[in-house]
Amino acid sequence: MWWGLLCALIAAVAYGVASVFQSVAARSVESSENAVDPRLLFRVLKQWRYVLGLGMDTLGFVAQLIALRALPLFVVQAALAASLAVTAVAAIAIGARLGRREWTSVVVVCVGLALLGISAESEGSTPVGLTFHIGLAVATVVLGLLGLAAGKTPERFRSPALGLVAGLCFGMVALAGRVVSTSSLTAVLTDPAAYTVAGAGALAMLLFASSLQRGSVTTATALMVVGETLLPSLIGILALGDTTRPGFGLIAVSGFVLAVAAALSLARFGEV
């Protein structure tokens, strides 16, 4: 389990640093004003900062998958939300300033993660069938359609709507990464969850990059955090058997609330 905690922290650091590079790159390319534009990913891929961020994302993603195999979803997803604290600290290198409230939030994130770490049991063992795997793939398609619709909403709703759908897609990545079969290459290639990881991941990147260009970064990032933490954590508890160490339930809830709430207070660092 401690290897899982270490991997969750590595993922948070990698994602947090990657956000600094990717957000700067996303702002430097031309955007479409009317809808979600899939060509945005191709344009930002020409930016070296975005490519470097993708490298960090790759490291974070591998660490996240390892953590998902060892820890409950509510621990891993709270750790990923805490990557905003890493982004806030990393942003100092490019001129950002943190006030007393931001530094307090960084400390609270660390306290929340510490509480989760001492209260977490190993991952749940409730088996799920093929229907669950297919359901994740179907849900990803539905989220893709919702993302397209969100891109055409009135301007004041567009950025938060895109952020929320992006967060739900990141949640699909976590759920699929948790249940995907890894017993053999054939098992991976025939598992719908494997394709959910790839599809939902690409969709989440596109929608969140789009949300950064279209309105309030703080609101979009906050809703992204809500989408990627609450739903996967709830499904992990209800369907996948995630739990805490005996007698540590209240501590786990306190740690989760502290980590996510403090991350939300740092939401403006979703884009520097």
Backbone bond lengths (Angstrom), bond angles and torsions (degrees), N, CA, C in turn:
res aa  C-N    CA-C-N  psi(-1)  N-CA   C-N-CA  omega(-1)  CA-C   N-CA-C  phi
1 M - - - 1.458 - - 1.520 111.45 -
2 W 1.327 117.54 -34.92 1.464 119.61 -179.31 1.520 111.75 -67.12
3 W 1.354 116.34 -31.31 1.462 118.55 173.06 1.523 110.41 -62.72
4 G 1.317 116.13 -37.65 1.454 120.10 177.89 1.516 111.75 -63.94
5 L 1.340 117.22 -42.79 1.459 120.78 177.98 1.521 111.19 -62.51
6 L 1.330 116.23 -42.16 1.461 120.27 178.33 1.524 110.59 -61.59
7 C 1.323 116.84 -44.03 1.467 120.86 179.65 1.522 111.30 -65.30
8 A 1.335 117.73 -37.57 1.463 120.70 177.40 1.526 110.73 -62.74
9 L 1.336 117.00 -40.25 1.461 120.59 178.22 1.522 111.30 -68.77
10 I 1.346 116.68 -39.12 1.472 119.98 176.69 1.515 109.96 -61.42
11 A 1.329 116.49 -42.43 1.463 120.44 178.60 1.528 110.88 -61.68
12 A 1.324 117.07 -43.02 1.463 120.65 -179.82 1.522 110.90 -61.95
13 V 1.326 116.84 -43.66 1.466 120.40 179.83 1.530 110.64 -65.33
14 A 1.333 116.53 -44.93 1.464 120.37 -178.88 1.524 111.29 -63.27
15 Y 1.329 117.17 -46.19 1.461 120.48 179.26 1.530 111.15 -64.94
16 G 1.328 116.30 -38.99 1.460 119.51 -178.87 1.513 112.96 -64.10
17 V 1.331 116.65 -43.83 1.460 120.55 178.31 1.528 110.24 -68.68
18 A 1.340 116.83 -39.08 1.464 120.53 179.92 1.524 110.96 -60.48
19 S 1.331 116.86 -35.78 1.464 120.24 -178.37 1.519 111.92 -61.27
20 V 1.330 116.69 -35.10 1.461 119.82 179.81 1.527 110.38 -61.96
21 F 1.324 116.42 -46.31 1.466 120.50 -179.27 1.527 111.60 -69.95
22 Q 1.323 117.01 -43.49 1.466 119.68 -174.03 1.517 112.50 -70.83
23 S 1.321 117.32 -36.96 1.455 119.25 -178.26 1.527 111.42 -67.17
24 V 1.323 117.19 -38.36 1.459 120.58 176.62 1.525 109.72 -64.21
25 A 1.328 117.01 -42.38 1.461 120.88 179.71 1.524 111.66 -65.27
26 A 1.332 117.80 -40.43 1.464 121.21 -178.49 1.512 111.70 -62.71
27 R 1.329 117.22 -34.38 1.460 121.08 -179.38 1.531 112.40 -76.56
28 S 1.326 117.56 -16.20 1.459 120.51 -172.81 1.516 113.30 -94.22
29 V 1.344 118.28 0.82 1.456 120.28 -178.98 1.514 110.03 -112.98
30 E 1.320 115.10 158.13 1.460 121.70 179.57 1.520 109.91 -69.92
31 S 1.311 116.47 141.87 1.468 120.71 -178.54 1.512 110.65 -125.02
32 S 1.330 114.99 160.37 1.461 121.82 174.28 1.518 108.50 -91.91
33 E 1.319 117.05 137.95 1.465 120.30 -176.17 1.517 113.28 -87.58
34 N 1.321 118.24 -13.26 1.461 119.78 -168.02 1.511 114.89 -100.03
35 A 1.304 119.16 -29.82 1.463 119.89 -173.30 1.514 109.74 -159.56
36 V 1.338 115.18 173.48 1.459 120.36 173.08 1.519 108.52 -65.44
37 D 1.308 117.29 125.74 1.454 122.46 -175.89 1.519 109.67 -112.08
38 P 1.356 119.15 106.86 1.468 120.77 180.00 1.523 113.00 -58.11
39 R 1.343 117.70 -22.28 1.457 120.28 179.85 1.522 112.01 -69.07
40 L 1.338 116.09 -13.42 1.461 119.43 178.64 1.523 111.15 -58.01
41 L 1.344 116.69 -40.86 1.460 119.16 -179.44 1.516 111.28 -61.87
42 F 1.333 117.32 -39.01 1.458 119.96 179.38 1.523 111.27 -67.54
43 R 1.329 116.86 -34.94 1.463 119.43 179.27 1.522 111.45 -70.19
44 V 1.338 117.00 -43.42 1.465 117.95 -178.94 1.522 111.75 -71.58
45 L 1.336 117.48 -23.81 1.459 119.84 177.75 1.527 112.31 -67.34
46 K 1.334 117.40 -13.49 1.453 121.39 175.89 1.531 111.75 -83.70
47 Q 1.321 115.94 -7.41 1.460 121.58 178.89 1.534 109.59 -92.46
48 W 1.339 116.31 125.41 1.467 118.73 -176.09 1.528 111.34 -63.73
49 R 1.330 116.28 -30.49 1.469 118.48 179.06 1.529 110.83 -64.92
50 Y 1.312 115.72 -39.10 1.462 119.09 179.62 1.522 110.78 -67.69
51 V 1.329 116.95 -40.05 1.465 120.69 178.80 1.529 110.02 -63.54
52 L 1.327 116.70 -42.50 1.462 119.89 177.29 1.525 110.43 -63.04
53 G 1.331 115.52 -40.02 1.458 119.05 176.61 1.512 112.01 -62.53
54 L 1.336 117.01 -38.31 1.462 120.34 177.50 1.527 111.44 -63.01
55 G 1.332 115.98 -36.86 1.464 118.89 176.32 1.514 111.49 -61.44
56 M 1.340 116.21 -42.66 1.462 120.32 176.61 1.524 110.68 -66.05
57 D 1.329 115.84 -37.86 1.468 119.97 177.12 1.525 111.49 -61.72
58 T 1.337 115.93 -39.01 1.462 119.68 178.92 1.523 111.09 -61.92
59 L 1.329 115.62 -45.46 1.468 119.95 176.56 1.523 110.08 -60.10
60 G 1.332 116.58 -44.89 1.459 119.73 -179.99 1.515 112.46 -63.99
61 F 1.339 115.80 -37.45 1.457 119.59 -178.16 1.535 111.39 -66.50
62 V 1.329 116.68 -42.90 1.470 120.23 177.87 1.527 109.76 -61.71
63 A 1.325 116.02 -44.63 1.465 119.82 178.86 1.526 110.88 -63.95
64 Q 1.334 116.99 -37.56 1.466 120.91 178.44 1.523 111.15 -63.41
65 L 1.327 117.39 -44.27 1.463 120.37 -179.93 1.528 111.33 -61.27
66 I 1.339 115.65 -40.79 1.469 118.95 177.93 1.524 110.09 -64.18
67 A 1.333 116.18 -43.13 1.460 120.00 -179.95 1.528 111.52 -63.38
68 L 1.342 116.60 -38.53 1.469 120.23 -179.65 1.518 112.25 -64.08
69 R 1.324 116.35 -24.69 1.463 120.32 179.07 1.528 112.15 -82.42
70 A 1.329 116.63 -9.21 1.462 119.23 -175.72 1.517 113.63 -120.33
71 L 1.335 117.49 -20.86 1.460 120.86 -172.13 1.526 111.63 -126.42
72 P 1.329 117.47 158.76 1.463 120.18 172.19 1.523 110.58 -63.42
73 L 1.312 115.26 152.74 1.462 119.90 -179.48 1.526 112.28 -60.72
74 F 1.334 117.61 -34.58 1.462 117.88 -176.50 1.526 111.40 -66.43
75 V 1.318 118.28 -26.65 1.460 120.92 176.65 1.529 110.22 -75.63
76 V 1.329 116.39 -48.81 1.461 120.55 -176.88 1.522 111.25 -63.64
77 Q 1.342 116.93 -44.52 1.459 119.42 -176.87 1.530 111.61 -69.49
78 A 1.327 117.54 -34.52 1.466 119.45 175.19 1.519 110.35 -65.47
79 A 1.333 116.79 -38.14 1.464 120.25 177.71 1.524 110.87 -64.21
80 L 1.338 116.93 -39.23 1.456 119.90 179.24 1.526 111.02 -67.67
81 A 1.330 117.57 -37.37 1.462 120.21 175.18 1.525 110.43 -62.39
82 A 1.328 115.63 -33.26 1.462 120.43 179.82 1.521 112.57 -68.77
83 S 1.334 116.95 -8.69 1.465 118.76 176.08 1.523 111.01 -61.15
84 L 1.346 117.91 -20.92 1.463 120.19 175.91 1.525 111.37 -63.61
85 A 1.328 116.39 -31.89 1.465 119.37 175.69 1.527 110.32 -66.39
86 V 1.328 116.03 -39.03 1.471 120.44 176.72 1.524 109.98 -64.02
87 T 1.339 116.22 -44.06 1.460 120.53 178.65 1.523 110.68 -59.36
88 A 1.336 116.31 -43.24 1.462 120.01 -178.71 1.523 111.14 -60.13
89 V 1.317 116.67 -44.67 1.466 120.24 179.72 1.529 110.64 -68.80
90 A 1.343 116.53 -42.04 1.461 120.26 -179.51 1.519 111.32 -64.98
91 A 1.335 117.45 -30.81 1.462 121.16 -178.01 1.523 112.56 -66.36
92 I 1.314 117.51 -17.36 1.465 120.28 176.96 1.530 110.04 -58.98
93 A 1.337 116.06 -33.35 1.468 120.47 -177.89 1.524 112.50 -64.76
94 I 1.347 117.54 -21.36 1.467 119.39 -179.57 1.527 110.91 -113.63
95 G 1.331 115.22 23.68 1.457 119.06 169.99 1.508 117.13 103.35
96 A 1.316 119.08 -2.98 1.466 120.15 179.11 1.528 109.96 -71.77
97 R 1.312 115.52 150.31 1.468 120.87 177.49 1.520 109.56 -120.32
98 L 1.309 114.80 135.27 1.463 120.76 179.07 1.519 109.27 -104.52
99 G 1.336 115.02 127.54 1.450 119.72 175.75 1.513 111.62 -86.51
100 R 1.325 115.23 -176.04 1.465 120.04 -178.84 1.516 111.18 -59.99
101 R 1.343 117.20 -39.53 1.475 120.49 -179.47 1.523 111.00 -63.18
102 E 1.344 117.12 -42.79 1.467 119.90 -179.95 1.523 111.79 -65.09
103 W 1.334 116.79 -44.07 1.469 118.75 179.43 1.527 110.82 -64.78
104 T 1.332 116.66 -36.81 1.469 119.90 176.37 1.522 110.30 -61.92
105 S 1.331 116.26 -41.40 1.463 120.49 179.52 1.522 111.40 -64.19
106 V 1.331 116.77 -39.92 1.469 120.52 177.64 1.526 110.10 -59.84
107 V 1.334 115.98 -44.08 1.466 120.40 179.64 1.529 110.47 -65.06
108 V 1.323 116.79 -42.05 1.464 120.65 -178.90 1.528 110.61 -65.05
109 V 1.329 117.35 -38.74 1.462 120.50 175.06 1.533 110.22 -56.59
110 C 1.310 115.91 -46.27 1.472 119.78 -179.69 1.525 111.36 -62.89
111 V 1.324 116.73 -40.37 1.473 120.45 178.04 1.526 109.86 -63.76
112 G 1.328 116.49 -44.88 1.462 120.19 179.57 1.514 112.10 -59.73
113 L 1.326 116.82 -43.98 1.463 120.34 179.62 1.526 110.93 -66.53
114 A 1.320 116.74 -35.93 1.471 119.63 177.88 1.530 110.43 -63.64
115 L 1.336 116.65 -42.12 1.466 120.37 178.14 1.533 110.86 -63.56
116 L 1.327 116.52 -41.51 1.460 119.80 177.44 1.525 110.68 -63.99
117 G 1.313 116.06 -39.35 1.460 119.81 -178.36 1.518 112.90 -62.55
118 I 1.339 116.68 -40.90 1.466 118.72 -177.42 1.530 111.96 -80.49
119 S 1.336 117.18 -16.07 1.464 119.09 -176.93 1.525 113.78 -101.75
120 A 1.327 117.22 -12.29 1.464 120.05 -172.25 1.518 111.95 -74.65
121 E 1.306 114.28 138.04 1.457 122.03 167.33 1.519 106.51 -92.91
122 S 1.325 117.48 169.30 1.453 119.28 174.82 1.520 109.39 -65.63
123 E 1.332 116.88 168.12 1.460 121.65 -175.46 1.526 111.40 -54.47
124 G 1.331 116.02 152.87 1.455 120.98 177.71 1.517 111.45 -66.54
125 S 1.307 116.11 161.61 1.462 120.67 -175.71 1.529 112.61 -122.66
126 T 1.338 116.94 13.00 1.459 118.75 178.88 1.519 109.98 -66.90
127 P 1.345 118.17 120.23 1.470 119.90 -177.60 1.526 111.13 -72.76
128 V 1.327 115.43 147.13 1.461 121.01 174.68 1.523 107.95 -125.03
129 G 1.309 116.16 147.95 1.456 120.73 -176.49 1.514 112.74 -93.15
130 L 1.318 114.46 -173.70 1.459 121.83 -179.23 1.525 111.15 -61.40
131 T 1.331 116.55 -32.00 1.466 119.96 -179.79 1.525 111.37 -58.52
132 F 1.315 116.58 -41.23 1.472 120.90 178.81 1.524 110.14 -62.92
133 H 1.337 116.73 -43.14 1.469 121.40 -179.90 1.529 110.41 -62.80
134 I 1.332 116.40 -44.58 1.471 120.44 178.92 1.523 110.08 -66.01
135 G 1.325 116.04 -37.84 1.457 119.99 179.34 1.526 112.43 -60.17
136 L 1.331 116.78 -36.98 1.463 120.10 177.22 1.522 110.92 -63.96
137 A 1.345 116.23 -40.84 1.467 120.19 178.64 1.520 111.30 -64.96
138 V 1.330 116.58 -42.94 1.465 120.88 178.73 1.528 110.20 -64.14
139 A 1.321 116.53 -42.80 1.467 120.36 179.26 1.525 111.09 -60.68
140 T 1.336 116.72 -35.53 1.466 120.12 178.78 1.523 111.31 -65.80
141 V 1.334 116.69 -40.42 1.466 120.45 176.89 1.528 110.12 -62.35
142 V 1.326 116.60 -43.71 1.466 121.06 178.63 1.523 110.32 -61.26
143 L 1.329 117.07 -42.49 1.457 120.45 179.17 1.531 111.14 -64.73
144 G 1.341 116.41 -35.48 1.454 119.36 175.88 1.514 111.92 -60.54
145 L 1.323 116.37 -42.44 1.466 120.97 178.19 1.531 110.59 -66.71
146 L 1.335 116.28 -39.63 1.465 119.79 177.03 1.523 110.89 -64.33
147 G 1.337 116.39 -36.23 1.457 119.98 177.75 1.513 112.34 -63.69
148 L 1.330 116.42 -42.13 1.465 120.32 177.05 1.524 110.81 -62.41
149 A 1.334 115.25 -41.09 1.464 119.36 178.24 1.530 110.87 -66.26
150 A 1.334 116.62 -39.62 1.465 120.31 179.98 1.519 111.46 -62.96
151 G 1.338 116.34 -33.32 1.456 120.10 179.75 1.509 113.66 -68.41
152 K 1.334 117.38 -12.93 1.460 121.63 -178.65 1.526 112.58 -110.37
153 T 1.327 116.87 6.67 1.454 120.82 178.87 1.532 110.38 -75.15
154 P 1.334 118.39 164.76 1.471 120.39 175.87 1.521 111.81 -53.76
155 E 1.310 116.23 152.65 1.465 121.91 -169.37 1.522 113.31 -55.59
156 R 1.324 118.00 -40.51 1.466 119.34 -175.21 1.521 112.27 -70.69
157 F 1.348 117.86 -20.76 1.462 121.20 178.28 1.526 112.56 -97.43
158 R 1.333 117.52 -15.89 1.457 121.20 -168.64 1.526 112.83 -64.20
159 S 1.326 117.06 -50.96 1.460 119.96 -176.31 1.538 112.58 -64.41
160 P 1.350 119.42 -49.47 1.472 118.09 177.67 1.522 113.31 -62.91
161 A 1.351 117.16 -36.62 1.467 119.25 179.51 1.522 110.61 -65.05
162 L 1.327 116.77 -43.85 1.467 120.35 178.05 1.528 110.76 -63.78
163 G 1.339 116.91 -39.23 1.458 120.04 178.68 1.518 112.62 -63.22
164 L 1.341 116.04 -41.85 1.465 120.01 -179.89 1.526 110.81 -65.49
165 V 1.332 117.30 -46.48 1.467 119.84 -179.42 1.534 110.07 -64.98
166 A 1.331 116.89 -37.90 1.471 119.65 176.09 1.523 110.67 -60.29
167 G 1.335 116.44 -42.44 1.459 119.70 178.71 1.515 112.28 -63.14
168 L 1.331 117.14 -40.85 1.464 120.51 177.53 1.525 110.75 -64.01
169 C 1.331 116.53 -35.56 1.473 119.25 176.40 1.526 110.74 -66.52
170 F 1.324 117.06 -41.07 1.468 119.41 175.07 1.533 110.11 -60.76
171 G 1.334 116.14 -35.50 1.458 120.00 176.10 1.514 112.14 -63.83
172 M 1.339 117.15 -38.49 1.463 120.79 176.24 1.521 111.15 -62.65
173 V 1.342 116.11 -37.73 1.467 119.96 177.15 1.522 110.06 -60.28
174 A 1.336 116.78 -44.41 1.460 120.76 -179.12 1.528 111.45 -64.47
175 L 1.320 116.16 -45.86 1.468 119.61 -179.44 1.523 111.11 -63.73
176 A 1.336 116.57 -44.36 1.463 119.69 -179.70 1.522 110.82 -66.99
177 G 1.327 117.05 -39.79 1.458 119.81 178.27 1.518 112.19 -63.41
178 R 1.308 115.95 -29.82 1.466 120.44 179.28 1.527 111.66 -71.03
179 V 1.336 117.96 -39.47 1.467 120.22 -170.73 1.523 113.67 -102.99
180 V 1.345 118.70 -9.83 1.460 119.95 -175.98 1.530 110.68 -59.30
181 S 1.321 115.88 139.00 1.461 120.95 -179.72 1.521 110.15 -77.69
182 T 1.327 116.41 129.90 1.462 120.93 -179.27 1.530 111.61 -123.06
183 S 1.326 117.41 20.82 1.459 120.30 -176.98 1.529 112.53 -68.40
184 S 1.335 116.63 -26.79 1.463 120.98 179.33 1.517 108.82 -161.62
185 L 1.324 116.73 166.67 1.458 120.72 177.73 1.524 110.98 -62.35
186 T 1.325 116.24 -39.26 1.459 120.32 178.38 1.522 110.91 -62.58
187 A 1.330 116.49 -40.84 1.465 120.67 179.40 1.525 110.71 -62.51
188 V 1.333 116.38 -40.41 1.465 120.01 179.03 1.524 110.62 -64.72
189 L 1.333 116.56 -46.54 1.463 121.52 -174.97 1.529 112.82 -69.19
190 T 1.312 116.94 -21.75 1.474 120.23 -179.39 1.525 112.80 -102.85
191 D 1.324 117.20 4.83 1.463 121.07 -178.13 1.531 109.35 -97.03
192 P 1.341 118.22 119.91 1.475 120.14 177.81 1.524 112.95 -56.67
193 A 1.331 117.01 -27.85 1.460 119.91 -179.15 1.526 111.39 -64.23
194 A 1.338 116.99 -32.23 1.462 119.82 178.93 1.522 110.79 -63.15
195 Y 1.319 116.71 -39.69 1.462 121.03 179.45 1.521 110.96 -74.63
196 T 1.325 116.59 -26.58 1.455 119.98 174.15 1.517 110.73 -66.13
197 V 1.327 116.97 -40.73 1.461 120.69 177.63 1.526 110.28 -56.38
198 A 1.342 116.35 -49.08 1.462 120.65 -178.06 1.525 111.65 -68.58
199 G 1.335 116.73 -49.16 1.456 120.39 -176.30 1.512 113.05 -66.75
200 A 1.326 116.73 -47.29 1.458 120.03 -179.35 1.517 110.95 -66.72
201 G 1.341 116.88 -34.87 1.459 119.89 178.70 1.519 112.08 -63.98
202 A 1.327 116.76 -47.73 1.466 120.45 179.22 1.524 110.87 -63.90
203 L 1.324 116.23 -41.03 1.459 120.78 179.83 1.522 111.06 -64.16
204 A 1.331 116.24 -42.40 1.463 120.31 179.41 1.521 110.88 -62.25
205 M 1.325 117.44 -42.98 1.462 120.96 178.94 1.522 111.14 -60.66
206 L 1.326 116.97 -45.62 1.462 121.52 -179.19 1.524 111.15 -63.00
207 L 1.329 116.74 -48.02 1.459 120.51 -176.24 1.527 111.68 -66.88
208 F 1.334 116.82 -39.12 1.460 117.98 -179.00 1.529 110.86 -72.00
209 A 1.345 117.42 -39.62 1.470 119.60 175.27 1.527 110.18 -60.12
210 S 1.326 116.71 -38.64 1.463 121.03 177.86 1.526 111.09 -66.07
211 S 1.332 116.86 -40.86 1.465 120.05 -178.64 1.523 111.39 -65.57
212 L 1.336 117.27 -32.61 1.466 120.87 179.48 1.519 111.29 -65.50
213 Q 1.314 117.15 -26.84 1.463 120.78 -176.93 1.513 113.33 -90.52
214 R 1.309 118.59 -6.46 1.457 118.94 -165.68 1.525 115.66 -120.66
215 G 1.314 119.04 12.33 1.453 117.05 178.91 1.514 111.84 165.23
216 S 1.309 115.82 -149.07 1.455 122.16 -175.91 1.522 111.03 -67.84
217 V 1.324 115.31 115.36 1.458 120.14 178.48 1.527 111.13 -63.95
218 T 1.343 115.55 -40.41 1.463 119.96 -178.43 1.529 111.04 -60.78
219 T 1.320 116.56 -47.05 1.466 120.39 -179.36 1.517 111.19 -65.77
220 A 1.336 116.75 -45.27 1.463 120.46 -179.10 1.523 111.28 -61.11
221 T 1.329 116.41 -44.21 1.461 120.16 -178.76 1.519 111.48 -68.33
222 A 1.325 116.53 -40.02 1.464 119.69 178.94 1.520 110.77 -60.30
223 L 1.324 117.40 -44.52 1.462 120.28 179.98 1.528 111.10 -70.26
224 M 1.322 116.81 -32.11 1.461 119.44 174.58 1.534 110.75 -62.33
225 V 1.325 116.49 -43.61 1.469 121.24 178.64 1.527 110.54 -62.06
226 V 1.341 116.38 -43.62 1.466 120.04 178.35 1.521 110.47 -60.18
227 G 1.337 116.49 -45.51 1.462 120.24 -178.51 1.510 113.73 -64.52
228 E 1.331 117.59 -37.22 1.463 119.93 -174.76 1.522 113.42 -86.11
229 T 1.340 117.48 -11.60 1.470 119.10 -178.04 1.526 113.40 -106.83
230 L 1.332 117.15 -50.85 1.466 119.71 -169.36 1.521 112.72 -68.45
231 L 1.339 117.79 -52.55 1.464 119.72 -175.42 1.525 112.54 -64.59
232 P 1.344 120.04 -49.38 1.471 118.83 178.30 1.527 112.90 -59.94
233 S 1.338 116.09 -39.93 1.466 119.20 -179.98 1.521 110.99 -62.88
234 L 1.337 116.37 -42.66 1.460 120.38 179.64 1.526 111.06 -64.81
235 I 1.326 117.00 -43.91 1.466 120.52 178.68 1.525 110.32 -64.06
236 G 1.319 116.78 -37.76 1.460 119.96 177.95 1.519 112.31 -60.23
237 I 1.342 116.32 -39.69 1.463 120.63 179.80 1.521 111.58 -73.64
238 L 1.338 116.40 -43.62 1.468 120.45 -173.59 1.529 113.29 -79.99
239 A 1.333 117.24 -34.51 1.464 119.56 -171.42 1.522 114.44 -114.78
240 L 1.332 117.53 -24.21 1.466 119.57 -173.32 1.527 113.31 -110.36
241 G 1.308 117.11 0.71 1.463 120.00 174.83 1.506 115.69 80.22
242 D 1.339 118.78 17.70 1.458 120.34 178.08 1.521 110.23 -65.72
243 T 1.321 115.42 141.45 1.458 119.82 -179.11 1.521 109.49 -154.89
244 T 1.329 116.38 -178.40 1.452 121.78 178.99 1.521 109.29 -112.32
245 R 1.319 115.29 173.51 1.458 119.33 172.00 1.527 108.86 -63.96
246 P 1.327 117.87 147.69 1.463 120.15 -179.15 1.529 111.89 -53.82
247 G 1.319 115.90 127.76 1.454 120.83 178.21 1.520 114.76 84.68
248 F 1.333 118.06 -0.26 1.465 120.77 -176.87 1.525 112.48 -108.94
249 G 1.333 117.65 13.88 1.456 120.27 -176.77 1.519 113.18 -59.35
250 L 1.338 117.60 -46.88 1.460 121.41 -178.40 1.524 110.83 -64.96
251 I 1.328 116.07 -37.73 1.471 119.64 178.39 1.525 110.17 -64.60
252 A 1.328 116.46 -40.86 1.458 120.15 179.51 1.524 111.22 -64.29
253 V 1.333 116.27 -43.79 1.469 120.28 178.70 1.530 109.84 -61.86
254 S 1.335 116.69 -43.79 1.464 120.43 179.49 1.523 110.77 -61.95
255 G 1.327 116.44 -43.67 1.457 119.90 179.65 1.510 112.17 -63.68
256 F 1.333 117.26 -41.42 1.461 121.49 179.96 1.520 110.29 -64.07
257 V 1.331 116.67 -46.74 1.466 120.76 -179.13 1.523 110.92 -62.70
258 L 1.326 116.80 -44.17 1.465 120.20 179.92 1.522 111.37 -62.75
259 A 1.337 116.62 -46.96 1.463 120.09 -177.28 1.525 111.63 -63.82
260 V 1.333 117.02 -45.68 1.463 120.02 -177.25 1.522 111.04 -71.77
261 A 1.336 117.24 -41.72 1.465 119.85 -179.86 1.526 110.80 -63.48
262 A 1.324 116.82 -42.21 1.463 119.76 178.75 1.524 110.73 -66.93
263 A 1.330 116.80 -36.91 1.468 119.94 176.44 1.523 110.51 -63.09
264 L 1.334 117.36 -40.93 1.461 120.73 178.66 1.522 111.32 -61.75
265 S 1.327 116.84 -35.09 1.464 119.54 179.43 1.519 111.90 -70.42
266 L 1.323 116.93 -14.79 1.473 122.39 177.50 1.519 111.45 -103.00
267 A 1.330 116.40 16.94 1.462 120.20 -172.30 1.521 113.42 -61.66
268 R 1.330 117.57 -24.36 1.460 118.01 -179.63 1.522 112.17 -64.79
269 F 1.313 116.92 -16.25 1.459 120.24 178.39 1.525 111.87 -86.51
270 G 1.345 116.23 9.83 1.475 118.93 169.83 1.511 111.06 -65.40
271 E 1.334 115.84 -21.67 1.471 121.25 174.15 1.519 106.81 -147.63
272 V 1.328 115.74 128.98 1.485 119.25 -174.47 1.520 109.15 -87.84
